[in-house]
Amino acid sequence: MKKSDLEYYYIFDNNTLEKITDKFLPEITEEEREEHEQVNDYNINDNLLNIIIDFSNSVTHKFLSKENQINIERESFLRKYVTKQFIETILEESFEFGIKSKSEKIIEEQLKINALATRNWLNEIFIDYFNDEKIIIGIIRIIGRFDESLIFPQGQTMALAALNHKNSEIKELGIRAFENWGSYNSLRILENISINIDWLNEYKNQVVEDLKEELYVSH
């Protein structure tokens, strides 16, 4: 019988081990027998720990794989069935501050279904249409109206990218988004960027000062 077989029996039945030990190790001394059992205890506990860890890793992997698959399938659904509607809606409507637009309602509904997949999908559209100013303007207007935690971190990444766009209106909307979120993260980001358009840089600096006052941050 192999050593692994001996350990296997020991896991489930100590009496079985005693019988097996008597059969295969009949001439050992009591001291040797005790030493043998101590080594077995160590090896068996070590093996059990490895089994538990392997099982836990397997379950975690399967769970994460399932979650990833759900998000992947949702993003695929959004690309196939929602992208066209969303783009057409942005191109057709006029945005008014203080009034919820149709395109904003589309994003709001999708965030309720799967926030992570929706943020990833919206970020993908933002990248794909970065040269289309009307669409980018629409997206930045939309994300700036949502609560920061709901759109984080893709929303903040898009707003930051907007500050580097050549279009001054898009830059302004990027600043406005951080102003609307009004968080320490917004303040930290705005403090560490420089805009090469004087009036926009002045606006950015004013937002920084306002946020400092609101957040009780010393100058």
C-alpha positions as CSV (number, residue, x, y, z in Angstrom):
1,M,0.0,0.0,0.0
2,K,1.3,3.5,-0.9
3,K,1.9,6.2,1.7
4,S,-0.9,8.3,0.1
5,D,-3.3,5.4,0.6
6,L,-2.3,5.3,4.3
7,E,-3.0,9.0,4.6
8,Y,-6.3,8.6,2.9
9,Y,-7.6,6.0,5.3
10,Y,-6.3,8.0,8.3
11,I,-8.4,11.1,7.2
12,F,-11.6,9.2,7.5
13,D,-10.9,6.5,10.1
14,N,-8.3,6.4,12.8
15,N,-9.0,2.8,13.6
16,T,-8.3,1.9,10.1
17,L,-4.9,3.5,10.3
18,E,-4.1,1.5,13.5
19,K,-5.0,-1.7,11.6
20,I,-3.0,-0.8,8.6
21,T,0.0,0.3,10.7
22,D,-0.1,-3.0,12.6
23,K,-0.1,-4.9,9.4
24,F,2.6,-3.0,7.5
25,L,4.8,-1.8,10.4
26,P,4.6,-4.8,12.9
27,E,8.2,-4.7,14.1
28,I,8.6,-1.0,15.0
29,T,9.0,0.2,18.6
30,E,6.5,2.2,20.4
31,E,8.7,5.3,20.1
32,E,9.0,4.8,16.4
33,R,5.3,4.3,16.1
34,E,4.6,7.6,17.9
35,E,7.1,9.4,15.7
36,H,5.4,7.9,12.6
37,E,2.0,9.0,13.7
38,Q,3.3,12.6,14.4
39,V,4.7,12.8,10.9
40,N,1.5,11.5,9.5
41,D,-0.5,14.0,11.4
42,Y,1.6,16.8,10.0
43,N,1.5,15.5,6.4
44,I,-2.3,14.9,6.6
45,N,-3.1,18.3,8.1
46,D,-0.9,19.9,5.4
47,N,-2.6,17.9,2.7
48,L,-6.0,18.9,4.1
49,L,-5.1,22.5,4.1
50,N,-4.0,22.3,0.5
51,I,-7.2,20.6,-0.4
52,I,-9.2,23.4,1.3
53,I,-7.2,26.1,-0.4
54,D,-7.5,24.4,-3.8
55,F,-11.2,24.0,-3.3
56,S,-11.6,27.7,-2.2
57,N,-9.6,28.9,-5.2
58,S,-11.6,26.8,-7.5
59,V,-14.9,28.1,-6.2
60,T,-13.7,31.7,-6.3
61,H,-12.4,31.2,-9.9
62,K,-15.8,29.8,-11.0
63,F,-17.7,32.6,-9.2
64,L,-15.5,35.3,-10.8
65,S,-15.7,33.7,-14.2
66,K,-19.5,33.7,-13.9
67,E,-19.5,37.3,-12.9
68,N,-17.2,38.3,-15.7
69,Q,-19.3,36.4,-18.2
70,I,-22.4,38.2,-17.0
71,N,-20.7,41.6,-17.6
72,I,-19.3,40.5,-20.9
73,E,-22.7,39.4,-22.1
74,R,-24.3,42.6,-20.9
75,E,-21.7,44.8,-22.7
76,S,-22.3,42.8,-25.8
77,F,-26.0,43.4,-25.5
78,L,-25.5,47.1,-25.0
79,R,-23.2,47.4,-28.1
80,K,-25.7,45.4,-30.2
81,Y,-29.0,46.9,-29.1
82,V,-28.5,50.2,-27.3
83,T,-25.5,51.9,-28.9
84,K,-27.3,53.0,-32.1
85,Q,-30.3,54.3,-30.1
86,F,-28.1,56.2,-27.7
87,I,-26.0,57.8,-30.5
88,E,-29.0,58.8,-32.5
89,T,-30.7,60.3,-29.5
90,I,-27.6,62.4,-28.6
91,L,-27.4,63.7,-32.2
92,E,-31.1,64.6,-32.3
93,E,-31.6,66.3,-29.0
94,S,-30.7,69.7,-27.6
95,F,-29.3,69.6,-24.1
96,E,-30.6,72.0,-21.5
97,F,-29.1,72.4,-18.1
98,G,-31.5,71.4,-15.4
99,I,-33.6,69.2,-17.7
100,K,-33.1,65.4,-17.9
101,S,-32.4,64.5,-21.5
102,K,-33.6,61.3,-23.3
103,S,-30.0,60.1,-23.7
104,E,-29.4,60.6,-19.9
105,K,-32.5,58.5,-19.2
106,I,-31.1,55.7,-21.4
107,I,-27.9,55.7,-19.4
108,E,-29.8,55.9,-16.1
109,E,-31.9,52.9,-17.0
110,Q,-28.8,50.8,-18.0
111,L,-26.9,51.7,-14.9
112,K,-29.8,50.3,-12.8
113,I,-29.5,47.0,-14.7
114,N,-25.7,46.6,-14.6
115,A,-23.6,49.6,-13.6
116,L,-20.2,48.1,-14.3
117,A,-21.1,46.9,-17.8
118,T,-22.8,50.3,-18.6
119,R,-19.8,52.3,-17.5
120,N,-17.4,50.2,-19.5
121,W,-19.7,50.4,-22.6
122,L,-20.1,54.2,-22.2
123,N,-16.4,54.6,-21.9
124,E,-15.9,52.5,-25.0
125,I,-18.3,54.8,-27.0
126,F,-16.4,57.8,-25.6
127,I,-13.1,56.5,-27.0
128,D,-14.7,55.4,-30.3
129,Y,-16.3,58.8,-30.9
130,F,-13.6,61.1,-29.4
131,N,-13.4,62.9,-32.8
132,D,-17.1,63.6,-32.9
133,E,-17.6,66.7,-30.8
134,K,-21.4,66.6,-30.5
135,I,-21.3,63.0,-29.1
136,I,-18.5,63.8,-26.7
137,I,-20.3,66.9,-25.5
138,G,-23.4,64.9,-24.9
139,I,-21.6,62.2,-23.0
140,I,-19.7,64.7,-20.7
141,R,-23.0,66.5,-20.0
142,I,-24.6,63.2,-19.0
143,I,-21.9,61.8,-16.8
144,G,-21.5,65.2,-15.0
145,R,-25.1,64.9,-13.8
146,F,-24.8,61.6,-12.2
147,D,-23.6,61.0,-8.6
148,E,-19.8,60.5,-8.6
149,S,-19.9,57.1,-7.0
150,L,-22.4,55.8,-9.6
151,I,-20.2,56.7,-12.6
152,F,-16.8,56.1,-10.9
153,P,-14.1,55.5,-12.1
154,Q,-14.9,55.6,-15.8
155,G,-16.8,58.9,-15.6
156,Q,-13.9,60.6,-14.0
157,T,-11.5,59.2,-16.6
158,M,-13.7,60.5,-19.4
159,A,-14.0,64.0,-17.7
160,L,-10.2,64.1,-17.4
161,A,-9.8,63.1,-21.0
162,A,-12.2,65.9,-21.9
163,L,-9.8,68.4,-20.4
164,N,-7.3,67.4,-23.1
165,H,-9.7,67.7,-26.0
166,K,-9.1,70.5,-28.6
167,N,-12.6,71.7,-28.3
168,S,-12.9,74.4,-25.6
169,E,-16.6,73.6,-24.8
170,I,-15.6,70.0,-24.1
171,K,-12.8,71.2,-21.8
172,E,-15.3,73.4,-20.0
173,L,-17.8,70.6,-19.6
174,G,-15.0,68.4,-18.1
175,I,-14.3,71.1,-15.5
176,R,-18.0,71.5,-14.9
177,A,-18.4,67.7,-14.3
178,F,-15.7,67.8,-11.6
179,E,-17.4,70.9,-10.1
180,N,-20.7,69.1,-10.0
181,W,-19.2,66.1,-8.2
182,G,-17.5,68.5,-5.8
183,S,-15.4,65.8,-4.0
184,Y,-11.9,65.7,-2.7
185,N,-11.0,63.6,-5.8
186,S,-12.3,66.4,-8.0
187,L,-10.3,69.0,-6.1
188,R,-7.1,66.9,-6.3
189,I,-7.5,66.4,-10.1
190,L,-8.3,70.0,-10.9
191,E,-5.4,71.2,-8.7
192,N,-3.0,69.2,-10.8
193,I,-4.0,70.1,-14.3
194,S,-3.2,73.2,-16.4
195,I,-5.3,74.5,-19.2
196,N,-3.7,76.7,-21.9
197,I,-6.8,78.8,-22.5
198,D,-6.8,81.8,-20.2
199,W,-10.5,82.1,-19.5
200,L,-10.9,78.3,-19.0
201,N,-7.9,78.2,-16.7
202,E,-9.4,81.1,-14.6
203,Y,-12.7,79.1,-14.4
204,K,-10.8,76.0,-13.3
205,N,-8.9,78.0,-10.7
206,Q,-12.2,79.5,-9.4
207,V,-13.7,76.0,-9.1
208,V,-10.6,74.9,-7.1
209,E,-11.0,77.8,-4.7
210,D,-14.8,77.1,-4.3
211,L,-14.2,73.4,-3.7
212,K,-11.5,74.2,-1.1
213,E,-14.0,76.4,0.7
214,E,-16.8,73.9,0.5
215,L,-14.6,71.0,1.6
216,Y,-12.9,73.1,4.4
217,V,-9.5,72.5,2.9
218,S,-6.8,75.1,3.8
219,H,-5.2,77.1,1.1
